[in-house]
Amino acid sequence: MRRVAGVCAILIAWPLAVSALGVGFEELKLRDESRDRPVHLKVWYPVEDARRDISISYDLAFKGHARANATYLEQAAPRPLVMLSHGDRGSNVDQSWLAEALALQGYVVAAVSHWMNTWRENTPEATIKVWDRPLDIRFALDELAAHPAWHARIDFARVSAAGHSAGGYTALALAGAIYSPRRMSEYCNAQGGARECRLGDGADLESIDFTAARDSYRDPRISAVIAMAPALGPGVEPGSLSRIATPALIIAARDDELLDYDLNAKAYADRIPGAQILPLPKGGHFVFMPECTLMGKAVTWFHRFDICGRRAGMVADRPGQHEQIVKAITVFLHKNLPARSAVAPTGRR
């Protein structure tokens, strides 16, 4: 059963905590040898320096407020972890605004770059092979647990996953959602022109091994999931959603111009037991992207997708909507992550 009113009531009653912490971030360049695949992470974390006037840009396109390679609070207790997954042909800075906000709340946030499915490097085959994405998150989580520094900084009993668009599917896959290429193909054939169906145009389908698509990628280490404008709703097995026991929060704009709200966000929320949904009255698909720099506005004006929201006139509401989203996610995580663990793991599963 969907729960909308409960989230809204919490938003009114729960003021976002004002932290004295600042935010640092660093990059980890990993490689999954078993899949011959790089997995790059950006990790945001709280730092003692509370100055908030540190303005940077990510990829020259997005505004940020964090300090690269800042000193971590080594004396701090292990902190909860949020794994982030970007959308199709995005990057691991696409939800940097959320990562910074959660780091200010005391979380460690690790955003994965999904190889060959980024704005720099992409193929239509990688767009179709969405089952590679939860495997990236699993591998990154293994690596953080084995890392000489991060394994002691993170409380691995309090891990959640969040993502936008295809990353929203990724988070839900880690809770047990199973993707069906057959269902997605039937939907796209029936629609004959849905925008999300054209993202894989030009793919060499003969080169893709679809065997792994039917597997479950549920990860028991994930205690809660957040899906922002989740994609692939028509292609997910309904029965797999009805079996999800992991707490789920779904956030999406009703005026999403890329993904039909009823067939994606609402369908997920209707089918996942106990799922909470926060519908945004407006903002579009890319309201979950950061505020854009002048360079970002100029470049994306001519982009296939209105990432900065300039053409649709949605950019004015983005900061306020980000604040609302952060409040909802903060409350959801506070409620659904288990109590603090006394022991951090020393290596892989």
N, C-alpha and C positions, 0 to 999 in steps of 0.2 A: 504494500500500500504506500502511495506517495505521501510525503509529509511536506507541505508547503508552509502552512501557518506556523509550525513550530520553529522553522528557520527564521521567518520574519519576526516572530516575537523575540527570539534570541538577539537578533540584530538591534532591536530597540533597547533591550535590557543590558546588553554587553558592550561597554565602551572599549575601544581598542586600547590596549595597554600602551603607555608611553614608556619606552625603554631608554635607559641611559647608555645603552650599548651603541657602538658603531658597527659597520659592516665591512668585512674583508672578503676577498675572493681569490682563488687560485685555480690553475688549470692542471689537470692530470691527463697525460696522453698514454692510454692503455692500449693493449692489443689482445684480442681474443684469438689465440693461436688455434684453438679447436675449430674455429669457423673462418680463420684467415681474414680477420676483420678488425680494423681499428675501432676503438670505443673511447672517444675523448669526453672528458667531463669538465665542467666548470663547477666549482664548489664554493658556495657562499656560507659565511659563518660569522658569528658575533665576535667583535673585538672590543678592547677596553676603550679605545679612542672614541669618544662620543661626539666628535665634531661632525656636523651634518652638512657642511658646506662643500664637501668633496664632490664635485661634479665631473663625470666622465661620460664617454659615449662608448656604447658597445657596437662593434662593426661599423663605426661612424654613423650609424643610422638611428640608434636608440639612446635616449637619455638615461643616465644612471647615477647613483650616489653610493659608491663603494670604493674601497682602497685595495688595489692589487697587491697580493702577497703580504698583507698586513699580518702582524704577529697575533697568533691565536692565543686565547685565554687558557693557557696550559693547566692552570690550577682549577679550572672549572670542572664540575661533574659532567659525566657523559651526557650528551644532548640528543634529543629526538632528531630523526632524519626524515627529510622529505625528498623522494626521488622524482625528478621532473622529466617529462617527455614532450618534445616539441611536435608541432604539426608537420604534415607533408611538405617537404621542401622548405623547411624552416631552419632554425638553428638553436643551439643550446643557450642563447641569450634571449629567446623570444618571450620568456616569462621572467626576465630578470627583475622586473618590478615586484613580482610576487616573491621571488627568492630574497630580495633585499628586505622586504617587509617582514618575512618570516624569520630571517636572521636577526632582525631587531627584536623579535619576540623570543629569541634564544634557540632557534632551530639551526641545524646544519641542513643545507639544501644542495643537492647534487643533480645537475642537469646534464643529461646524456645527449651527445650528438649522434644521430642515427646515420651511419655511413651510407653514402650514395642516395640519401633522401634529405639532403640539405639544399639551401639556395645556392651554395657554391658548386656542389657536385650532386647531380641527381640523374636518375634514369627512370623511365616509366615502369621497368621491371621492379625496381626497389619500392616504388609507390604501391604496387600490387602486393608485394611480399610483406604484408604488415606483421606477419608472425615473427619476423626478425626482431621487431621492436621490443617485445617483452623479454626476449633472450638478451638483448643489450642491457636492459635494466637488471636482470638477474646477474649477468656477468659483472656489471659495475658494482653491485651490492656485494658480491663475493670479493672483489678486489678491495673495496673499502674495508671489509672485515679483516682482510689479510695485510692491509697497509701498515707500515711501521709506525706511522703517526695517527692516522685517522681511526684505526681500530679501537684506540683507547678514548677517543674524543666523542664517539657516537654510542648511544644506547641502542643496541640492535634489537632490543625488545620493544622499541617504540619507533617503528618504521612505517611510513605511509608513502603512497605514490599519487602523483597528480600529473595531468597532461591536458593539452589543448588539441582539439580536432582529432587527427589521427593519434595524437598523444593521449587524448581522452579515451579513445578505444584502448590504447596501450595500458593505461591505468586499470581499466575494467577487465582487460585480459588477465592482468596479474591477480584479479579477484576471482577469475573463473569464467569470464565471457569467452566463448569459442566462436571464431570466425568461420563462415562457410562461403568459399568462393562461388559455389553453385547458387546459393541464395542471392548473393550480390549480383551475379551474372543475370539471373532471372529478373531481378529488380531493374537492372540497367536496360535489359532488352525490352522490358515493358514500358519503361519511362521514355526511352528513345531521345535522350538529350539532357538528362539531369546533369548539372554542372560537376558534381562529384564523380560521375561516371566517366567523364572525359579526362580525368587526371591521369589515367593509365593509357591514353591513346598512344599508339605506336609501339607498345610493348611486344616483344617476341615471346608469346605465350608458350611456345614449344620449349623455350629455354628454362622455364620455371618448373621446379618440382613442387607440386601442390600437396604432396603427401603430408608435410608437417603442418599444413593449415588446420587440419582437423584436430590437432592435439590441444590439450588444455595447458595453459601456461600459468595456472594459478601458483602463486608463491606464498607459502604459509608464513613467511616472515613479514608480509605486508598486512598491517593491522587495520588500515583504512585507505580508501581511495577517493580521489576527487577528479571528476571528469568535466572539463570546461568545453562547451560546444562539441561534445563527442561525435565523431564520425562513424560511418559504417553500420549504423543502426539497422538498415534493411538486410545487412549481410551477416548478422550475428544470430546464432541459434537461440530461439526463445527459451528452450528448455535449459540451456546453460545459464541464462540470466536468472531463471526462477530458482536455481540451486545456489546462487551466491549468498554467502553468509557474512561476508566482509562488509562493514558499514560503508555506504557509498553516498557521496554528495555530488549532485549534478547541477551545473550552472550553465545557463545558455540564454542568449537573447532571442526573444520571440521573432524579431525581424531579421534573423540570420539569413543573409542573402546567398549563402553557399550551400548550407545544409538545412533541409526542411526540419523545423523545430519538432513537429509532431512525430515524424518518422525516425528521429534521432534522439535528441535529449529526452523528450517526453516518453518515447517508447522504452528507452532504457529505464527511466524512473518508474514507469508503470509495471515493468516486469521484474525488477530487482526487489526482493522483499525488504521492506523497511527503508528503501532509498529515500533520501531527502532531495528535493529539487528547489532551486532558486531561479525562477524565471525573471530575466531582466526585460523590462518593457521595450527597450531599444538599445542600440549599440552595435548591432551587426556581428558578423563572425569574428572580426578582427579586433573587437574591443578588448580581447585578452592579450593583445600585443602591447609593448611599452609605448610611452609617449615618444614621438619621433623628433629627431634633431632636424635642423634646416636641411642638411644633406639627405636625411631619410625622407623628408617630405618631397624634395625635388626628384630623387631617384624613383620613389614608389608612385609618384603621380602617373608615370607611364607604365607602371608594372601591370601585369595581367590581373593581379588582385589588389584591392584598395586597402593595403596593409595599414597605412596611416590614417585612414578614414577621411581623407580630405575631400575626395570626389563626392562622397555621400554626405558630407557635412556632419559627421558623427564625432569628430575629434574633440569638440568642446566638452562632452560629457565623460570623456575617458578617465580623467583623474578621479572624479567623484565616484564613478562606477568601480574603479580599482579599489578605492577605499571600502566600498560596500562588499566587494568580493573578498577582500582580505579579512574583514570582520567575520564574514560567514565561515571562511575556511579556518580561521583561528578558533572560533567557537567549536566547530565540528571536530577539529583535531584535539582540542582540550577535552572534549567529551569522550572521544572514541579511542584515543591511544591509551594503552594500559599504564599502570603505575610504574614509576621509575624502577628500572632493573638495577640490581646491585653489582652485576658482573657483566662485563663486555666480552664478546667472544675473541679468541686469539687467532682465528684464521677462517678458512673456508668452511662451508657446510660439510 
